[in-house]
């Protein structure tokens, strides 16, 4: 590569990194991206999201949904003879999907004249990046977008064979008889649904009192009800102390209400959080401030304490979701280009999604959080059955719940569990962005029959105006 000096060098080509790079190039900056792809699942164009996270996992979840439909074909008046479902072929399809999208990122880099440098980057100063192999890049600005990786627990060290992460699960081709899932947040619930759909015995273990413990409590209770009906076992308020090998299998040791128990399985999937990829990238050479286990501290414009150095995505620990990284990358690039930028300060009113069946989506405060704040709270909640389409498509379970501040009419939270929840939540997000109120939500005409009618009816229920409930 002839050129080694750039207006912007981005370290990491994941969601935050590639957004920063492409937006910077659109604004006339000369841009290079340094990407380490060592096959561990924390690298590659598109980062974890496109390679070993969001995209391939959603591909597998679609396969699981199809398997479930076939399993209940008689409910639809369809007779199906002998059939089988192959996890290995589902993995093959997910890898094709991932490859298509990562190839798209490569095309966008070429289109926007972004220089891609493969190798491990190390910060030598606030303007110098050394790439493994001897090449040194000079940058007027640097965006760190190195992401995060799954972490182990004491007594539950990840080995990739017995104790695995989502990264390993995405390539698991041989169907285990039983799987233990430690942690019942989005990742844990999605894989519980996936494995269960293929006939794997699943048991989830959650330290807190409910599945998806950060969601509104009514959502958690509904998920527990629906997972129970699907045959997914779970233990909440459970403390897992370790895993022992027993007769060629794994025995998960855990305790609930003071009673010690064990669960025999073939794989243990850890879904208990991540650690930032800030070790070994030279932060100490620059004096960049970190917090906790190494998350880089940033302001609303993604600036670190060192002039000209920014950090976006999981590596700053603000809210570790791909769509948050997207927006952070754009804000960083526009700040570097000298644009007037609205800083990102509010991470509460960003959508949070779980893609199991049922789907879960939320934005804003839970009911408990809103009451803790002392808001003059009004709640509208309706079952999906109020939307005729949900019944017609055979998915009438779940509900939509809208929380408003009665003093202002502002929607302070929305929680959906049911069909296409992850798509429906965008309506509330747009309403909040436009500073609308609950009045606009339930007065706006929604097409019929659609699932979005349940959102309208939940808004109407706040003021006791719901027609169908």
VENBELHU-V408107 format. One record per backbone hydrogen bond with DSSP energy under -1.0 kcal/mol. NH is the residue of the N-H (numbers start at 1). CO is the residue of the C=O. Records with the same first field share a line. If there is no record, write none. Layout:
# VENBELHU-V408107
NH: CO  CO
This chain:
# VENBELHU-V408107
6: 138
8: 30
9: 141
10: 32
11: 143
12: 34
18: 14
19: 15
20: 16
21: 17
22: 18
23: 19
24: 20
25: 21
26: 22
27: 23
28: 25
29: 24
32: 8
33: 115
34: 10
35: 117
46: 13
47: 44
50: 46
51: 47
52: 48
55: 49
57: 53
58: 54
59: 55
60: 56
61: 57
62: 58
63: 59
64: 60
65: 61
66: 62
67: 63
68: 64
69: 65
70: 66
71: 67
72: 68
73: 70
75: 72
76: 73
77: 74
78: 73
90: 86
91: 87
92: 88
93: 89
94: 90
95: 91
96: 92
97: 93
98: 94
99: 95
100: 96
101: 97
102: 98
103: 99
104: 100
105: 101
106: 102
107: 103
108: 104
109: 105
110: 106
111: 107
112: 108
113: 110
114: 109
115: 31
117: 33
119: 35
122: 130
123: 281
124: 128
125: 128
129: 137
130: 122
131: 135
132: 120
134: 131
137: 129
138: 4
139: 127
140: 6
142: 308
143: 9
144: 310
145: 11
149: 275
151: 273
153: 156
156: 153
159: 163
160: 163
164: 268
169: 165
170: 166
171: 168
172: 169
179: 201
180: 267
181: 203
182: 269
183: 205
189: 185
190: 186
191: 187
192: 188
193: 189
194: 190
195: 191
196: 192
197: 193
199: 196
200: 195
201: 177
203: 179
204: 233
205: 181
206: 235
212: 184
215: 212
220: 216
221: 217
222: 218
223: 219
224: 220
225: 221
226: 222
227: 223
228: 224
229: 225
230: 226
232: 227
233: 202
235: 204
237: 208
238: 206
239: 255
241: 253
242: 253
244: 251
246: 249
249: 246
250: 265
251: 244
252: 263
253: 242
254: 261
255: 239
256: 259
259: 256
261: 254
263: 252
265: 250
266: 178
267: 178
268: 162
269: 180
270: 164
271: 182
275: 149
277: 147
278: 276
281: 278
285: 282
286: 283
287: 283
288: 283
291: 295
294: 291
295: 291
296: 315
297: 289
299: 303
302: 299
304: 309
309: 306
310: 142
311: 302
312: 144
316: 313
317: 314
321: 319
325: 321
326: 322
327: 323
328: 324
329: 325
330: 326
331: 327
332: 328
333: 329
334: 330
335: 331
336: 332
337: 333
338: 335
339: 334
344: 300
352: 362
354: 360
360: 354
361: 416
362: 352
363: 414
364: 348
365: 412
370: 366
371: 367
372: 368
373: 369
374: 371
375: 370
377: 375
378: 404
380: 402
382: 400
384: 398
386: 383
387: 384
390: 387
392: 388
393: 389
394: 391
395: 390
399: 417
400: 382
401: 415
402: 380
403: 413
404: 378
405: 410
406: 376
408: 405
409: 405
412: 403
413: 403
414: 363
415: 401
416: 361
417: 399
418: 359
421: 418
423: 420
424: 420
425: 421
426: 423
427: 424
429: 425
430: 426
431: 427
432: 428
433: 429
434: 430
435: 432
436: 431
438: 409
441: 437
442: 438
443: 439
444: 440
454: 451
456: 452
457: 453
458: 454
459: 455
460: 456
461: 457
463: 460
464: 461
465: 460
